[in-house]
Amino acid sequence: MSHCGQLRDIGTTMGYTLLSFIAGNLCEILENANTDAKSNIESIICHLDALLLARQPQYRDMRPEQLPELTGGLRRVAEFIRLAPDDV
């Protein structure tokens, strides 16, 4: 969790706002995750894949609003985890 927070915090400072956005969403998922829910693992993997995408040269300098489908999907995943009941 601490590495995720560090990425979120330093990303914008270094000019990597997309990386910061993805890491922030991942932090939110990790903070709100129900440890028994299988969907949490899938959500985490989805965000890790997005982080790998954000490090690619063609995406590295992009802002979240330049990739509305990606960022919108990641927001929905984080919202689902935040609102999901503990017994899911």
C-alpha positions as CSV (number, residue, x, y, z in Angstrom):
1,M,0.0,0.0,0.0
2,S,2.8,2.4,0.8
3,H,4.3,2.1,-2.7
4,C,1.0,2.9,-4.2
5,G,0.7,6.0,-2.1
6,Q,4.2,7.0,-3.1
7,L,3.4,6.7,-6.8
8,R,0.3,8.7,-6.3
9,D,2.0,11.4,-4.4
10,I,5.1,11.8,-6.6
11,G,3.5,11.2,-10.0
12,T,1.9,14.7,-10.5
13,T,5.1,16.4,-9.1
14,M,7.1,14.6,-11.7
15,G,4.6,15.4,-14.5
16,Y,3.0,11.9,-14.7
17,T,-0.6,12.8,-13.9
18,L,-2.0,9.6,-15.5
19,L,0.3,7.5,-13.3
20,S,-0.8,9.5,-10.2
21,F,-4.5,9.0,-11.1
22,I,-4.2,5.3,-11.5
23,A,-2.1,4.9,-8.3
24,G,-4.7,7.0,-6.4
25,N,-7.5,4.8,-7.6
26,L,-5.5,1.7,-6.6
27,C,-4.9,3.2,-3.2
28,E,-8.7,3.7,-2.8
29,I,-9.3,0.1,-3.8
30,L,-6.8,-1.2,-1.4
31,E,-8.2,0.9,1.4
32,N,-11.8,-0.2,0.8
33,A,-11.2,-3.8,-0.3
34,N,-13.0,-6.7,1.4
35,T,-10.2,-9.3,1.8
36,D,-12.6,-12.2,1.0
37,A,-13.9,-10.8,-2.3
38,K,-12.5,-12.3,-5.5
39,S,-13.4,-9.2,-7.5
40,N,-10.8,-7.2,-5.5
41,I,-8.0,-9.3,-7.0
42,E,-9.3,-8.7,-10.5
43,S,-9.7,-5.0,-9.7
44,I,-6.1,-4.8,-8.5
45,I,-4.8,-6.6,-11.5
46,C,-6.7,-4.3,-13.8
47,H,-5.1,-1.3,-12.1
48,L,-1.6,-2.9,-12.2
49,D,-2.1,-3.4,-16.0
50,A,-3.1,0.3,-16.3
51,L,0.1,1.3,-14.4
52,L,2.1,-0.8,-16.9
53,L,0.3,0.9,-19.7
54,A,1.0,4.4,-18.2
55,R,4.8,3.7,-18.3
56,Q,4.8,3.1,-22.0
57,P,6.4,6.0,-23.9
58,Q,3.2,6.8,-25.9
59,Y,1.1,7.1,-22.7
60,R,3.7,8.4,-20.2
61,D,3.0,12.1,-20.6
62,M,-0.8,11.9,-21.0
63,R,-3.3,13.3,-18.6
64,P,-6.3,11.3,-17.3
65,E,-8.7,13.4,-19.3
66,Q,-7.0,12.4,-22.5
67,L,-8.0,8.8,-21.9
68,P,-11.6,9.0,-20.8
69,E,-12.5,5.4,-21.5
70,L,-9.6,4.1,-19.4
71,T,-10.0,6.6,-16.5
72,G,-13.8,6.3,-16.5
73,G,-13.5,2.5,-16.3
74,L,-11.0,2.7,-13.5
75,R,-13.2,5.1,-11.6
76,R,-16.2,2.8,-11.9
77,V,-14.1,-0.1,-10.6
78,A,-13.0,1.9,-7.6
79,E,-16.6,3.1,-6.9
80,F,-17.9,-0.5,-7.1
81,I,-15.3,-1.7,-4.5
82,R,-16.1,1.3,-2.3
83,L,-19.8,0.6,-2.4
84,A,-19.8,-3.2,-2.4
85,P,-21.2,-4.8,0.7
86,D,-18.7,-6.7,2.8
87,D,-20.4,-10.1,2.1
88,V,-19.8,-10.0,-1.7
